[in-house]
Amino acid sequence: MSHTILLIQPTRRPDSRTYSDFNSKTECLEGVCKMFEEHLKQQNPTSHSITYDISQLFDFIDRLADMSCLVYQTRVQTYVPCDKDWIKEEIYIMLRKQAGQT
């Protein structure tokens, strides 16, 4: 497990910056998916179930002013910055693994 800090700036306004920390990279990636699902629920308050595909999730990430992760690397005892493209790639890998398990 690698402690991971998710840095998010939804709009261009600097005061919209926030962060969340997670015990692992996987928890962080799942947190990004949950954030998108909450966004969809707000956009569709009367829907009983929400479905989406990965391209919609990636569009959501791309529309954010900024999103990045700091992933702790035990070997070098420091946090390594990771950008939106890395986040999307890791989410893709995670979801593909989850789909293979069902």
PDB file as gemmi writes it, atoms N, CA and C in Angstrom:
CRYST1    1.000    1.000    1.000  90.00  90.00  90.00 P 1                      
ATOM      1  N   MET A   1       0.839  -1.192   0.000  1.00  0.00           N  
ATOM      2  CA  MET A   1       0.000   0.000   0.000  1.00  0.00           C  
ATOM      3  C   MET A   1       0.874   1.242   0.000  1.00  0.00           C  
ATOM      4  N   SER A   2       0.492   2.187  -0.845  1.00  0.00           N  
ATOM      5  CA  SER A   2       1.217   3.447  -0.920  1.00  0.00           C  
ATOM      6  C   SER A   2       0.273   4.582  -0.580  1.00  0.00           C  
ATOM      7  N   HIS A   3       0.579   5.268   0.503  1.00  0.00           N  
ATOM      8  CA  HIS A   3      -0.237   6.425   0.857  1.00  0.00           C  
ATOM      9  C   HIS A   3      -0.310   7.345  -0.345  1.00  0.00           C  
ATOM     10  N   THR A   4      -1.511   7.836  -0.643  1.00  0.00           N  
ATOM     11  CA  THR A   4      -1.704   8.661  -1.827  1.00  0.00           C  
ATOM     12  C   THR A   4      -2.531   9.883  -1.480  1.00  0.00           C  
ATOM     13  N   ILE A   5      -2.102  11.033  -1.952  1.00  0.00           N  
ATOM     14  CA  ILE A   5      -2.820  12.294  -1.756  1.00  0.00           C  
ATOM     15  C   ILE A   5      -3.371  12.725  -3.113  1.00  0.00           C  
ATOM     16  N   LEU A   6      -4.684  12.954  -3.156  1.00  0.00           N  
ATOM     17  CA  LEU A   6      -5.344  13.413  -4.376  1.00  0.00           C  
ATOM     18  C   LEU A   6      -5.534  14.922  -4.275  1.00  0.00           C  
ATOM     19  N   LEU A   7      -4.990  15.656  -5.225  1.00  0.00           N  
ATOM     20  CA  LEU A   7      -5.115  17.115  -5.275  1.00  0.00           C  
ATOM     21  C   LEU A   7      -6.089  17.471  -6.388  1.00  0.00           C  
ATOM     22  N   ILE A   8      -7.115  18.258  -6.053  1.00  0.00           N  
ATOM     23  CA  ILE A   8      -8.163  18.578  -7.023  1.00  0.00           C  
ATOM     24  C   ILE A   8      -8.421  20.076  -7.028  1.00  0.00           C  
ATOM     25  N   GLN A   9      -8.545  20.621  -8.222  1.00  0.00           N  
ATOM     26  CA  GLN A   9      -8.987  21.999  -8.409  1.00  0.00           C  
ATOM     27  C   GLN A   9     -10.084  21.958  -9.476  1.00  0.00           C  
ATOM     28  N   PRO A  10     -11.349  21.912  -9.045  1.00  0.00           N  
ATOM     29  CA  PRO A  10     -12.444  21.769 -10.009  1.00  0.00           C  
ATOM     30  C   PRO A  10     -12.582  22.933 -10.984  1.00  0.00           C  
ATOM     31  N   THR A  11     -12.329  24.152 -10.511  1.00  0.00           N  
ATOM     32  CA  THR A  11     -12.469  25.329 -11.367  1.00  0.00           C  
ATOM     33  C   THR A  11     -11.139  26.070 -11.429  1.00  0.00           C  
ATOM     34  N   ARG A  12     -11.097  27.124 -12.210  1.00  0.00           N  
ATOM     35  CA  ARG A  12      -9.861  27.913 -12.318  1.00  0.00           C  
ATOM     36  C   ARG A  12      -9.599  28.755 -11.067  1.00  0.00           C  
ATOM     37  N   ARG A  13     -10.612  28.895 -10.234  1.00  0.00           N  
ATOM     38  CA  ARG A  13     -10.453  29.696  -9.020  1.00  0.00           C  
ATOM     39  C   ARG A  13      -9.538  28.978  -8.025  1.00  0.00           C  
ATOM     40  N   PRO A  14      -8.469  29.625  -7.589  1.00  0.00           N  
ATOM     41  CA  PRO A  14      -7.540  28.979  -6.652  1.00  0.00           C  
ATOM     42  C   PRO A  14      -8.211  28.516  -5.356  1.00  0.00           C  
ATOM     43  N   ASP A  15      -9.277  29.199  -4.946  1.00  0.00           N  
ATOM     44  CA  ASP A  15      -9.920  28.800  -3.696  1.00  0.00           C  
ATOM     45  C   ASP A  15     -10.784  27.547  -3.852  1.00  0.00           C  
ATOM     46  N   SER A  16     -10.841  26.973  -5.055  1.00  0.00           N  
ATOM     47  CA  SER A  16     -11.571  25.716  -5.239  1.00  0.00           C  
ATOM     48  C   SER A  16     -10.665  24.506  -4.993  1.00  0.00           C  
ATOM     49  N   ARG A  17      -9.404  24.749  -4.710  1.00  0.00           N  
ATOM     50  CA  ARG A  17      -8.458  23.653  -4.482  1.00  0.00           C  
ATOM     51  C   ARG A  17      -8.809  22.893  -3.202  1.00  0.00           C  
ATOM     52  N   THR A  18      -8.655  21.585  -3.286  1.00  0.00           N  
ATOM     53  CA  THR A  18      -8.864  20.733  -2.125  1.00  0.00           C  
ATOM     54  C   THR A  18      -8.008  19.482  -2.273  1.00  0.00           C  
ATOM     55  N   TYR A  19      -7.956  18.709  -1.227  1.00  0.00           N  
ATOM     56  CA  TYR A  19      -7.204  17.462  -1.302  1.00  0.00           C  
ATOM     57  C   TYR A  19      -7.889  16.399  -0.452  1.00  0.00           C  
ATOM     58  N   SER A  20      -7.590  15.158  -0.752  1.00  0.00           N  
ATOM     59  CA  SER A  20      -8.027  14.011   0.042  1.00  0.00           C  
ATOM     60  C   SER A  20      -6.847  13.070   0.142  1.00  0.00           C  
ATOM     61  N   ASP A  21      -6.725  12.416   1.288  1.00  0.00           N  
ATOM     62  CA  ASP A  21      -5.648  11.436   1.360  1.00  0.00           C  
ATOM     63  C   ASP A  21      -6.227  10.043   1.567  1.00  0.00           C  
ATOM     64  N   PHE A  22      -5.511   9.065   1.035  1.00  0.00           N  
ATOM     65  CA  PHE A  22      -5.968   7.683   0.996  1.00  0.00           C  
ATOM     66  C   PHE A  22      -4.835   6.775   1.445  1.00  0.00           C  
ATOM     67  N   ASN A  23      -5.200   5.631   1.995  1.00  0.00           N  
ATOM     68  CA  ASN A  23      -4.199   4.677   2.457  1.00  0.00           C  
ATOM     69  C   ASN A  23      -3.496   3.946   1.322  1.00  0.00           C  
ATOM     70  N   SER A  24      -4.102   3.968   0.138  1.00  0.00           N  
ATOM     71  CA  SER A  24      -3.486   3.264  -0.988  1.00  0.00           C  
ATOM     72  C   SER A  24      -3.840   3.962  -2.293  1.00  0.00           C  
ATOM     73  N   LYS A  25      -3.092   3.622  -3.318  1.00  0.00           N  
ATOM     74  CA  LYS A  25      -3.357   4.154  -4.659  1.00  0.00           C  
ATOM     75  C   LYS A  25      -4.733   3.695  -5.138  1.00  0.00           C  
ATOM     76  N   THR A  26      -5.066   2.432  -4.876  1.00  0.00           N  
ATOM     77  CA  THR A  26      -6.364   1.901  -5.310  1.00  0.00           C  
ATOM     78  C   THR A  26      -7.513   2.650  -4.657  1.00  0.00           C  
ATOM     79  N   GLU A  27      -7.413   2.910  -3.356  1.00  0.00           N  
ATOM     80  CA  GLU A  27      -8.456   3.681  -2.671  1.00  0.00           C  
ATOM     81  C   GLU A  27      -8.617   5.055  -3.301  1.00  0.00           C  
ATOM     82  N   CYS A  28      -7.519   5.665  -3.679  1.00  0.00           N  
ATOM     83  CA  CYS A  28      -7.559   6.979  -4.321  1.00  0.00           C  
ATOM     84  C   CYS A  28      -8.289   6.900  -5.657  1.00  0.00           C  
ATOM     85  N   LEU A  29      -7.944   5.917  -6.480  1.00  0.00           N  
ATOM     86  CA  LEU A  29      -8.579   5.766  -7.787  1.00  0.00           C  
ATOM     87  C   LEU A  29     -10.070   5.489  -7.636  1.00  0.00           C  
ATOM     88  N   GLU A  30     -10.429   4.657  -6.666  1.00  0.00           N  
ATOM     89  CA  GLU A  30     -11.845   4.410  -6.393  1.00  0.00           C  
ATOM     90  C   GLU A  30     -12.533   5.692  -5.926  1.00  0.00           C  
ATOM     91  N   GLY A  31     -11.802   6.526  -5.179  1.00  0.00           N  
ATOM     92  CA  GLY A  31     -12.338   7.809  -4.739  1.00  0.00           C  
ATOM     93  C   GLY A  31     -12.644   8.740  -5.901  1.00  0.00           C  
ATOM     94  N   VAL A  32     -11.802   8.724  -6.929  1.00  0.00           N  
ATOM     95  CA  VAL A  32     -12.057   9.535  -8.123  1.00  0.00           C  
ATOM     96  C   VAL A  32     -13.339   9.048  -8.805  1.00  0.00           C  
ATOM     97  N   CYS A  33     -13.502   7.734  -8.910  1.00  0.00           N  
ATOM     98  CA  CYS A  33     -14.716   7.180  -9.522  1.00  0.00           C  
ATOM     99  C   CYS A  33     -15.948   7.570  -8.706  1.00  0.00           C  
ATOM    100  N   LYS A  34     -15.853   7.494  -7.393  1.00  0.00           N  
ATOM    101  CA  LYS A  34     -16.980   7.862  -6.526  1.00  0.00           C  
ATOM    102  C   LYS A  34     -17.315   9.341  -6.654  1.00  0.00           C  
ATOM    103  N   MET A  35     -16.284  10.173  -6.799  1.00  0.00           N  
ATOM    104  CA  MET A  35     -16.507  11.604  -6.990  1.00  0.00           C  
ATOM    105  C   MET A  35     -17.315  11.843  -8.268  1.00  0.00           C  
ATOM    106  N   PHE A  36     -16.962  11.130  -9.334  1.00  0.00           N  
ATOM    107  CA  PHE A  36     -17.694  11.258 -10.587  1.00  0.00           C  
ATOM    108  C   PHE A  36     -19.125  10.760 -10.429  1.00  0.00           C  
ATOM    109  N   GLU A  37     -19.304   9.656  -9.730  1.00  0.00           N  
ATOM    110  CA  GLU A  37     -20.646   9.124  -9.510  1.00  0.00           C  
ATOM    111  C   GLU A  37     -21.509  10.104  -8.715  1.00  0.00           C  
ATOM    112  N   GLU A  38     -20.920  10.769  -7.740  1.00  0.00           N  
ATOM    113  CA  GLU A  38     -21.652  11.795  -6.984  1.00  0.00           C  
ATOM    114  C   GLU A  38     -22.029  12.969  -7.890  1.00  0.00           C  
ATOM    115  N   HIS A  39     -21.127  13.334  -8.774  1.00  0.00           N  
ATOM    116  CA  HIS A  39     -21.409  14.386  -9.756  1.00  0.00           C  
ATOM    117  C   HIS A  39     -22.602  13.985 -10.624  1.00  0.00           C  
ATOM    118  N   LEU A  40     -22.621  12.737 -11.079  1.00  0.00           N  
ATOM    119  CA  LEU A  40     -23.733  12.251 -11.903  1.00  0.00           C  
ATOM    120  C   LEU A  40     -25.043  12.249 -11.127  1.00  0.00           C  
ATOM    121  N   LYS A  41     -24.983  11.881  -9.861  1.00  0.00           N  
ATOM    122  CA  LYS A  41     -26.196  11.892  -9.027  1.00  0.00           C  
ATOM    123  C   LYS A  41     -26.744  13.302  -8.876  1.00  0.00           C  
ATOM    124  N   GLN A  42     -25.853  14.278  -8.737  1.00  0.00           N  
ATOM    125  CA  GLN A  42     -26.295  15.676  -8.635  1.00  0.00           C  
ATOM    126  C   GLN A  42     -26.907  16.148  -9.946  1.00  0.00           C  
ATOM    127  N   GLN A  43     -26.370  15.682 -11.067  1.00  0.00           N  
ATOM    128  CA  GLN A  43     -26.880  16.069 -12.377  1.00  0.00           C  
ATOM    129  C   GLN A  43     -28.198  15.365 -12.715  1.00  0.00           C  
ATOM    130  N   ASN A  44     -28.432  14.210 -12.103  1.00  0.00           N  
ATOM    131  CA  ASN A  44     -29.617  13.395 -12.388  1.00  0.00           C  
ATOM    132  C   ASN A  44     -30.296  12.985 -11.077  1.00  0.00           C  
ATOM    133  N   PRO A  45     -30.833  13.947 -10.330  1.00  0.00           N  
ATOM    134  CA  PRO A  45     -31.341  13.639  -8.987  1.00  0.00           C  
ATOM    135  C   PRO A  45     -32.546  12.697  -8.963  1.00  0.00           C  
ATOM    136  N   THR A  46     -33.264  12.581 -10.052  1.00  0.00           N  
ATOM    137  CA  THR A  46     -34.447  11.712 -10.053  1.00  0.00           C  
ATOM    138  C   THR A  46     -34.150  10.299 -10.543  1.00  0.00           C  
ATOM    139  N   SER A  47     -32.953  10.057 -11.015  1.00  0.00           N  
ATOM    140  CA  SER A  47     -32.598   8.723 -11.511  1.00  0.00           C  
ATOM    141  C   SER A  47     -32.351   7.774 -10.342  1.00  0.00           C  
ATOM    142  N   HIS A  48     -32.893   6.561 -10.468  1.00  0.00           N  
ATOM    143  CA  HIS A  48     -32.715   5.563  -9.422  1.00  0.00           C  
ATOM    144  C   HIS A  48     -31.389   4.827  -9.553  1.00  0.00           C  
ATOM    145  N   SER A  49     -30.884   4.734 -10.766  1.00  0.00           N  
ATOM    146  CA  SER A  49     -29.574   4.120 -10.965  1.00  0.00           C  
ATOM    147  C   SER A  49     -28.789   4.956 -11.977  1.00  0.00           C  
ATOM    148  N   ILE A  50     -27.506   4.987 -11.773  1.00  0.00           N  
ATOM    149  CA  ILE A  50     -26.612   5.769 -12.621  1.00  0.00           C  
ATOM    150  C   ILE A  50     -25.666   4.797 -13.319  1.00  0.00           C  
ATOM    151  N   THR A  51     -25.579   4.914 -14.632  1.00  0.00           N  
ATOM    152  CA  THR A  51     -24.596   4.135 -15.384  1.00  0.00           C  
ATOM    153  C   THR A  51     -23.761   5.100 -16.224  1.00  0.00           C  
ATOM    154  N   TYR A  52     -22.535   4.687 -16.492  1.00  0.00           N  
ATOM    155  CA  TYR A  52     -21.640   5.518 -17.301  1.00  0.00           C  
ATOM    156  C   TYR A  52     -20.572   4.629 -17.895  1.00  0.00           C  
ATOM    157  N   ASP A  53     -19.918   5.157 -18.912  1.00  0.00           N  
ATOM    158  CA  ASP A  53     -18.777   4.425 -19.441  1.00  0.00           C  
ATOM    159  C   ASP A  53     -17.499   5.204 -19.138  1.00  0.00           C  
ATOM    160  N   ILE A  54     -16.402   4.553 -19.379  1.00  0.00           N  
ATOM    161  CA  ILE A  54     -15.115   5.117 -18.981  1.00  0.00           C  
ATOM    162  C   ILE A  54     -14.804   6.427 -19.703  1.00  0.00           C  
ATOM    163  N   SER A  55     -15.299   6.589 -20.928  1.00  0.00           N  
ATOM    164  CA  SER A  55     -15.025   7.832 -21.654  1.00  0.00           C  
ATOM    165  C   SER A  55     -15.684   9.023 -20.954  1.00  0.00           C  
ATOM    166  N   GLN A  56     -16.863   8.812 -20.361  1.00  0.00           N  
ATOM    167  CA  GLN A  56     -17.520   9.890 -19.613  1.00  0.00           C  
ATOM    168  C   GLN A  56     -16.719  10.247 -18.362  1.00  0.00           C  
ATOM    169  N   LEU A  57     -16.191   9.232 -17.690  1.00  0.00           N  
ATOM    170  CA  LEU A  57     -15.347   9.469 -16.520  1.00  0.00           C  
ATOM    171  C   LEU A  57     -14.102  10.260 -16.909  1.00  0.00           C  
ATOM    172  N   PHE A  58     -13.468   9.870 -18.006  1.00  0.00           N  
ATOM    173  CA  PHE A  58     -12.265  10.564 -18.459  1.00  0.00           C  
ATOM    174  C   PHE A  58     -12.567  11.994 -18.887  1.00  0.00           C  
ATOM    175  N   ASP A  59     -13.717  12.226 -19.520  1.00  0.00           N  
ATOM    176  CA  ASP A  59     -14.118  13.598 -19.872  1.00  0.00           C  
ATOM    177  C   ASP A  59     -14.284  14.450 -18.623  1.00  0.00           C  
ATOM    178  N   PHE A  60     -14.875  13.867 -17.582  1.00  0.00           N  
ATOM    179  CA  PHE A  60     -15.044  14.567 -16.304  1.00  0.00           C  
ATOM    180  C   PHE A  60     -13.681  14.976 -15.747  1.00  0.00           C  
ATOM    181  N   ILE A  61     -12.744  14.054 -15.739  1.00  0.00           N  
ATOM    182  CA  ILE A  61     -11.393  14.337 -15.240  1.00  0.00           C  
ATOM    183  C   ILE A  61     -10.750  15.447 -16.069  1.00  0.00           C  
ATOM    184  N   ASP A  62     -10.891  15.362 -17.387  1.00  0.00           N  
ATOM    185  CA  ASP A  62     -10.284  16.364 -18.272  1.00  0.00           C  
ATOM    186  C   ASP A  62     -10.891  17.752 -18.082  1.00  0.00           C  
ATOM    187  N   ARG A  63     -12.163  17.823 -17.698  1.00  0.00           N  
ATOM    188  CA  ARG A  63     -12.823  19.119 -17.506  1.00  0.00           C  
ATOM    189  C   ARG A  63     -12.410  19.816 -16.209  1.00  0.00           C  
ATOM    190  N   LEU A  64     -11.841  19.079 -15.276  1.00  0.00           N  
ATOM    191  CA  LEU A  64     -11.372  19.701 -14.043  1.00  0.00           C  
ATOM    192  C   LEU A  64     -10.190  20.614 -14.359  1.00  0.00           C  
ATOM    193  N   ALA A  65     -10.130  21.737 -13.694  1.00  0.00           N  
ATOM    194  CA  ALA A  65      -9.010  22.657 -13.932  1.00  0.00           C  
ATOM    195  C   ALA A  65      -7.681  21.963 -13.650  1.00  0.00           C  
ATOM    196  N   ASP A  66      -7.649  21.159 -12.579  1.00  0.00           N  
ATOM    197  CA  ASP A  66      -6.421  20.426 -12.263  1.00  0.00           C  
ATOM    198  C   ASP A  66      -6.754  19.240 -11.372  1.00  0.00           C  
ATOM    199  N   MET A  67      -6.045  18.163 -11.585  1.00  0.00           N  
ATOM    200  CA  MET A  67      -6.133  16.983 -10.738  1.00  0.00           C  
ATOM    201  C   MET A  67      -4.790  16.290 -10.830  1.00  0.00           C  
ATOM    202  N   SER A  68      -4.261  15.925  -9.694  1.00  0.00           N  
ATOM    203  CA  SER A  68      -3.018  15.168  -9.669  1.00  0.00           C  
ATOM    204  C   SER A  68      -2.958  14.368  -8.376  1.00  0.00           C  
ATOM    205  N   CYS A  69      -2.009  13.435  -8.330  1.00  0.00           N  
ATOM    206  CA  CYS A  69      -1.811  12.600  -7.156  1.00  0.00           C  
ATOM    207  C   CYS A  69      -0.360  12.705  -6.713  1.00  0.00           C  
ATOM    208  N   LEU A  70      -0.180  12.547  -5.436  1.00  0.00           N  
ATOM    209  CA  LEU A  70       1.148  12.365  -4.877  1.00  0.00           C  
ATOM    210  C   LEU A  70       1.151  10.969  -4.266  1.00  0.00           C  
ATOM    211  N   VAL A  71       1.952  10.081  -4.834  1.00  0.00           N  
ATOM    212  CA  VAL A  71       1.980   8.685  -4.402  1.00  0.00           C  
ATOM    213  C   VAL A  71       3.289   8.432  -3.660  1.00  0.00           C  
ATOM    214  N   TYR A  72       3.171   7.949  -2.423  1.00  0.00           N  
ATOM    215  CA  TYR A  72       4.360   7.708  -1.610  1.00  0.00           C  
ATOM    216  C   TYR A  72       5.121   6.496  -2.122  1.00  0.00           C  
ATOM    217  N   GLN A  73       6.404   6.675  -2.332  1.00  0.00           N  
ATOM    218  CA  GLN A  73       7.293   5.602  -2.773  1.00  0.00           C  
ATOM    219  C   GLN A  73       8.218   5.245  -1.613  1.00  0.00           C  
ATOM    220  N   THR A  74       7.996   4.084  -1.026  1.00  0.00           N  
ATOM    221  CA  THR A  74       8.753   3.657   0.145  1.00  0.00           C  
ATOM    222  C   THR A  74      10.245   3.563  -0.148  1.00  0.00           C  
ATOM    223  N   ARG A  75      10.568   3.056  -1.319  1.00  0.00           N  
ATOM    224  CA  ARG A  75      11.976   2.842  -1.681  1.00  0.00           C  
ATOM    225  C   ARG A  75      12.802   4.116  -1.566  1.00  0.00           C  
ATOM    226  N   VAL A  76      12.246   5.235  -2.016  1.00  0.00           N  
ATOM    227  CA  VAL A  76      12.973   6.504  -1.983  1.00  0.00           C  
ATOM    228  C   VAL A  76      12.453   7.433  -0.881  1.00  0.00           C  
ATOM    229  N   GLN A  77      11.427   6.988  -0.147  1.00  0.00           N  
ATOM    230  CA  GLN A  77      10.840   7.724   0.967  1.00  0.00           C  
ATOM    231  C   GLN A  77      10.454   9.154   0.587  1.00  0.00           C  
ATOM    232  N   THR A  78       9.715   9.251  -0.510  1.00  0.00           N  
ATOM    233  CA  THR A  78       9.229  10.549  -0.966  1.00  0.00           C  
ATOM    234  C   THR A  78       7.934  10.348  -1.746  1.00  0.00           C  
ATOM    235  N   TYR A  79       7.223  11.440  -1.967  1.00  0.00           N  
ATOM    236  CA  TYR A  79       6.015  11.409  -2.776  1.00  0.00           C  
ATOM    237  C   TYR A  79       6.362  11.730  -4.229  1.00  0.00           C  
ATOM    238  N   VAL A  80       5.797  10.947  -5.138  1.00  0.00           N  
ATOM    239  CA  VAL A  80       6.025  11.141  -6.566  1.00  0.00           C  
ATOM    240  C   VAL A  80       4.755  11.739  -7.167  1.00  0.00           C  
ATOM    241  N   PRO A  81       4.873  12.865  -7.882  1.00  0.00           N  
ATOM    242  CA  PRO A  81       3.684  13.472  -8.495  1.00  0.00           C  
ATOM    243  C   PRO A  81       3.238  12.702  -9.732  1.00  0.00           C  
ATOM    244  N   CYS A  82       1.914  12.600  -9.892  1.00  0.00           N  
ATOM    245  CA  CYS A  82       1.331  11.911 -11.041  1.00  0.00           C  
ATOM    246  C   CYS A  82       0.216  12.779 -11.605  1.00  0.00           C  
ATOM    247  N   ASP A  83       0.171  12.927 -12.924  1.00  0.00           N  
ATOM    248  CA  ASP A  83      -0.780  13.843 -13.564  1.00  0.00           C  
ATOM    249  C   ASP A  83      -2.087  13.154 -13.962  1.00  0.00           C  
ATOM    250  N   LYS A  84      -2.956  13.912 -14.616  1.00  0.00           N  
ATOM    251  CA  LYS A  84      -4.259  13.390 -15.047  1.00  0.00           C  
ATOM    252  C   LYS A  84      -4.125  12.171 -15.942  1.00  0.00           C  
ATOM    253  N   ASP A  85      -3.185  12.183 -16.861  1.00  0.00           N  
ATOM    254  CA  ASP A  85      -3.017  11.045 -17.767  1.00  0.00           C  
ATOM    255  C   ASP A  85      -2.668   9.776 -16.987  1.00  0.00           C  
ATOM    256  N   TRP A  86      -1.809   9.907 -15.991  1.00  0.00           N  
ATOM    257  CA  TRP A  86      -1.465   8.769 -15.143  1.00  0.00           C  
ATOM    258  C   TRP A  86      -2.699   8.277 -14.393  1.00  0.00           C  
ATOM    259  N   ILE A  87      -3.481   9.196 -13.847  1.00  0.00           N  
ATOM    260  CA  ILE A  87      -4.698   8.831 -13.111  1.00  0.00           C  
ATOM    261  C   ILE A  87      -5.646   8.062 -14.026  1.00  0.00           C  
ATOM    262  N   LYS A  88      -5.859   8.565 -15.234  1.00  0.00           N  
ATOM    263  CA  LYS A  88      -6.769   7.895 -16.176  1.00  0.00           C  
ATOM    264  C   LYS A  88      -6.247   6.499 -16.541  1.00  0.00           C  
ATOM    265  N   GLU A  89      -4.965   6.377 -16.792  1.00  0.00           N  
ATOM    266  CA  GLU A  89      -4.384   5.086 -17.138  1.00  0.00           C  
ATOM    267  C   GLU A  89      -4.544   4.089 -15.987  1.00  0.00           C  
ATOM    268  N   GLU A  90      -4.286   4.542 -14.774  1.00  0.00           N  
ATOM    269  CA  GLU A  90      -4.405   3.665 -13.610  1.00  0.00           C  
ATOM    270  C   GLU A  90      -5.857   3.280 -13.341  1.00  0.00           C  
ATOM    271  N   ILE A  91      -6.795   4.199 -13.555  1.00  0.00           N  
ATOM    272  CA  ILE A  91      -8.218   3.868 -13.412  1.00  0.00           C  
ATOM    273  C   ILE A  91      -8.604   2.818 -14.447  1.00  0.00           C  
ATOM    274  N   TYR A  92      -8.152   2.996 -15.673  1.00  0.00           N  
ATOM    275  CA  TYR A  92      -8.436   2.026 -16.735  1.00  0.00           C  
ATOM    276  C   TYR A  92      -7.944   0.636 -16.338  1.00  0.00           C  
ATOM    277  N   ILE A  93      -6.720   0.551 -15.858  1.00  0.00           N  
ATOM    278  CA  ILE A  93      -6.148  -0.736 -15.438  1.00  0.00           C  
ATOM    279  C   ILE A  93      -6.953  -1.328 -14.284  1.00  0.00           C  
ATOM    280  N   MET A  94      -7.307  -0.499 -13.300  1.00  0.00           N  
ATOM    281  CA  MET A  94      -8.069  -0.963 -12.149  1.00  0.00           C  
ATOM    282  C   MET A  94      -9.432  -1.501 -12.565  1.00  0.00           C  
ATOM    283  N   LEU A  95     -10.156  -0.749 -13.421  1.00  0.00           N  
ATOM    284  CA  LEU A  95     -11.478  -1.179 -13.850  1.00  0.00           C  
ATOM    285  C   LEU A  95     -11.418  -2.426 -14.723  1.00  0.00           C  
ATOM    286  N   ARG A  96     -10.394  -2.530 -15.531  1.00  0.00           N  
ATOM    287  CA  ARG A  96     -10.226  -3.720 -16.361  1.00  0.00           C  
ATOM    288  C   ARG A  96      -9.998  -4.952 -15.481  1.00  0.00           C  
ATOM    289  N   LYS A  97      -9.206  -4.805 -14.433  1.00  0.00           N  
ATOM    290  CA  LYS A  97      -8.985  -5.914 -13.497  1.00  0.00           C  
ATOM    291  C   LYS A  97     -10.282  -6.285 -12.781  1.00  0.00           C  
ATOM    292  N   GLN A  98     -11.037  -5.273 -12.357  1.00  0.00           N  
ATOM    293  CA  GLN A  98     -12.314  -5.529 -11.684  1.00  0.00           C  
ATOM    294  C   GLN A  98     -13.289  -6.238 -12.608  1.00  0.00           C  
ATOM    295  N   ALA A  99     -13.324  -5.846 -13.866  1.00  0.00           N  
ATOM    296  CA  ALA A  99     -14.229  -6.480 -14.832  1.00  0.00           C  
ATOM    297  C   ALA A  99     -13.829  -7.939 -15.068  1.00  0.00           C  
ATOM    298  N   GLY A 100     -12.549  -8.228 -15.014  1.00  0.00           N  
ATOM    299  CA  GLY A 100     -12.067  -9.588 -15.213  1.00  0.00           C  
ATOM    300  C   GLY A 100     -12.393 -10.497 -14.049  1.00  0.00           C  
ATOM    301  N   GLN A 101     -12.653  -9.923 -12.891  1.00  0.00           N  
ATOM    302  CA  GLN A 101     -12.950 -10.713 -11.697  1.00  0.00           C  
ATOM    303  C   GLN A 101     -14.419 -11.078 -11.595  1.00  0.00           C  
ATOM    304  N   THR A 102     -15.266 -10.440 -12.407  1.00  0.00           N  
ATOM    305  CA  THR A 102     -16.698 -10.723 -12.307  1.00  0.00           C  
ATOM    306  C   THR A 102     -17.125 -11.794 -13.274  1.00  0.00           C  
TER     307      THR A 102                                                      
END                                                                             
